[in-house]
Amino acid sequence: MHLRLIHIAARCSGLLLCAWLTGCATQAPARDYSAFIASNPASILVLPPVNDSPDIQASDSVLSHATYPLAEAGYYVMPVTLVKETLRHNGMEIPAEIHDIPRASLRNIFGADAVLYVRIHRYGTVYQVIDSATVVSADARLVDLRTGSLLWSGSASASNKEGGNSTGGGLAGMLITALLNQIIQTATDASHDIAGVATLRLLSAGGSHGLRHGPRSPLHGRN
């Protein structure tokens, strides 16, 4: 009887251990790309990002970084300067209002296959009592301009503190260092560089949740 109880206990412990290990290793299920594959967009219109952060430079900064990863992924990206000027001449300069433009109108004006909507949640250097960090986070949606179907969505963030660091000199030294870091990072526009990292992470193709490669890429159709 005792041996049977020990066997059951050992088996339960093993199951619990397996469940714990599986839980730790479990990843999010693969994304459904069926709509993306059916749409097969070749050109993308990137609209000025909506900025929820207090930094007025955030939208232009993220927008300036968006073309590179999309072009590298194999898409033709409508020139962002041309897009902004066209919108401005049509009386549209506020990103939130631009995002409300009917897709049929965007399709008629720019002729792109899909439109990318980006929203910035955090952008800038924040003083955090004993430290300061420059953080940029954003999410994006890729929508078919012909059908209105959601093709892909994602989010990403980046920080200059990802590697971690240590500061000597006690609490007073950490406070001074944090304040100096914030002044330096703000004065040198460190957020713009961090925005480049966040945007690259957000819009790069490949992986189980990234954008698919476009028709100009040799990897088109492989992911």
C-alpha positions in Angstrom: 0.0 0.0 0.0 2.8 2.4 1.0 4.7 1.5 -2.2 1.6 2.3 -4.3 1.2 5.7 -2.6 4.8 6.5 -3.1 4.5 5.5 -6.8 1.4 7.7 -7.3 3.1 10.6 -5.5 6.2 10.3 -7.6 4.1 10.1 -10.8 2.1 13.2 -9.8 5.3 15.1 -9.0 6.7 14.1 -12.4 3.5 15.4 -14.1 3.7 18.6 -12.2 7.3 19.1 -13.1 6.5 18.4 -16.8 3.6 20.9 -16.7 5.9 23.5 -15.1 8.6 23.0 -17.7 6.1 23.0 -20.5 4.6 26.2 -19.2 7.9 27.9 -19.0 8.8 26.8 -22.6 5.4 27.4 -24.1 5.3 30.1 -26.8 2.4 32.0 -28.3 0.6 30.0 -31.0 1.6 30.7 -34.6 -0.2 33.6 -36.3 -2.8 33.0 -38.9 -1.4 34.5 -42.1 -4.2 33.3 -44.4 -5.6 36.8 -45.1 -2.0 38.1 -45.7 -1.3 35.4 -48.1 -4.6 35.9 -50.0 -4.0 39.7 -50.2 -0.3 39.4 -51.2 0.4 43.2 -51.0 3.2 44.6 -53.0 3.0 48.3 -52.0 2.5 49.8 -48.5 1.3 53.3 -47.6 2.6 54.3 -44.2 0.5 57.0 -42.5 1.9 59.4 -39.9 1.8 57.6 -36.6 -0.7 58.7 -33.9 1.3 59.9 -30.9 0.0 59.2 -27.4 3.3 60.3 -25.8 4.0 63.9 -24.6 6.9 64.3 -27.1 5.8 66.2 -30.2 8.8 64.7 -32.2 7.6 61.1 -31.7 5.4 60.8 -34.8 8.0 62.2 -37.3 10.8 60.2 -35.6 9.1 56.8 -35.9 7.8 57.6 -39.4 11.3 58.3 -40.6 12.4 54.9 -39.5 9.5 52.9 -40.9 10.6 52.8 -44.6 13.8 50.8 -44.0 12.5 47.6 -42.5 9.5 47.5 -44.9 11.7 48.0 -47.9 14.1 45.3 -46.6 11.2 43.0 -46.2 10.5 43.3 -49.9 7.8 46.0 -50.3 7.5 49.1 -52.2 6.9 51.9 -49.6 5.2 55.1 -50.7 7.7 57.9 -50.1 6.8 59.3 -46.7 7.6 62.9 -47.6 5.4 62.7 -50.7 2.6 61.2 -48.6 2.8 63.9 -45.9 2.8 66.7 -48.5 -0.1 65.2 -50.4 -2.1 64.9 -47.2 -1.1 68.4 -46.2 -2.3 69.9 -49.5 -5.6 68.2 -48.8 -5.9 69.8 -45.4 -4.9 66.7 -43.4 -2.1 67.2 -41.0 -3.3 65.7 -37.7 -2.4 61.9 -37.6 -5.5 60.9 -35.7 -7.7 62.5 -38.4 -5.5 61.0 -41.2 -6.1 57.6 -39.7 -9.9 58.2 -40.1 -9.6 58.8 -43.9 -11.7 56.1 -45.7 -9.6 53.4 -47.2 -11.2 53.9 -50.6 -10.0 57.5 -50.6 -6.5 56.4 -49.6 -6.5 53.8 -52.4 -7.7 56.3 -55.0 -5.1 58.9 -54.0 -2.0 56.7 -53.5 -2.8 53.5 -55.3 -1.2 51.3 -52.6 -2.2 47.8 -51.9 -2.1 48.1 -48.1 -1.9 50.8 -45.4 0.0 50.7 -42.2 -1.4 52.4 -39.1 1.1 53.0 -36.3 0.3 54.2 -32.8 3.1 55.4 -30.4 2.4 54.7 -26.7 5.7 55.8 -25.2 8.5 58.0 -26.5 11.1 59.8 -24.5 13.4 59.8 -21.4 11.8 59.4 -18.0 13.4 60.2 -14.7 12.7 57.3 -12.3 14.0 58.5 -8.9 17.3 56.6 -9.0 17.5 56.1 -12.7 16.4 57.4 -16.0 15.4 55.4 -19.1 14.7 56.3 -22.7 11.8 54.1 -23.9 9.9 53.9 -27.2 6.9 51.5 -27.6 4.4 51.3 -30.5 2.0 49.0 -32.2 0.9 48.7 -35.8 -1.8 47.3 -38.0 -1.5 46.5 -41.7 -4.8 46.7 -43.6 -5.7 45.8 -47.1 -6.8 48.9 -48.9 -8.8 46.9 -51.4 -10.9 44.8 -49.0 -10.4 46.4 -45.6 -9.1 43.1 -44.2 -6.7 43.1 -41.3 -3.6 41.5 -42.6 -1.2 41.8 -39.7 -0.8 43.5 -36.3 2.1 43.7 -33.9 3.7 45.7 -31.1 7.3 46.3 -30.0 9.3 48.4 -27.6 13.0 49.3 -27.0 14.9 50.9 -24.2 18.4 52.0 -23.6 18.3 50.0 -20.3 17.7 46.6 -21.8 21.2 45.4 -20.9 21.0 46.6 -17.4 23.7 48.5 -15.6 25.0 49.3 -12.2 25.9 52.7 -10.6 28.3 53.2 -7.8 28.5 56.1 -5.3 25.4 55.2 -3.2 22.0 56.7 -3.4 23.2 60.3 -3.9 25.5 59.2 -6.8 22.6 57.3 -8.4 20.3 60.3 -8.2 22.9 62.6 -9.8 23.7 60.1 -12.5 20.0 59.5 -13.3 19.4 63.3 -13.6 22.5 63.8 -15.8 21.5 60.8 -18.0 18.1 62.4 -18.5 19.6 65.7 -19.5 22.1 64.2 -21.8 19.6 61.8 -23.4 17.1 64.6 -23.9 19.6 67.0 -25.3 21.0 64.5 -27.8 17.6 63.2 -28.8 18.5 59.7 -27.7 14.8 58.8 -28.2 15.3 59.0 -32.0 17.9 56.3 -31.9 15.8 54.1 -29.6 12.8 54.7 -31.9 14.9 53.1 -34.7 15.4 50.0 -32.7 11.7 49.7 -31.7 10.6 50.3 -35.3 13.0 47.7 -36.7 11.6 45.2 -34.2 8.0 46.1 -35.0 8.2 46.0 -38.8 10.9 43.4 -39.7 9.7 40.4 -41.6 10.2 36.8 -40.5 9.5 34.8 -37.4 6.2 33.3 -36.2 4.6 36.7 -35.6 6.4 39.2 -37.9 5.4 40.6 -41.2 5.6 38.2 -44.2 8.3 39.0 -46.8 7.0 41.0 -49.8 7.2 40.1 -53.5 10.5 42.0 -53.9 12.3 39.7 -51.4 13.9 36.4 -52.3 12.2 35.0 -49.2 8.8 35.8 -50.5 6.3 33.0 -49.9 8.7 31.1 -47.5 7.3 32.4 -44.2 
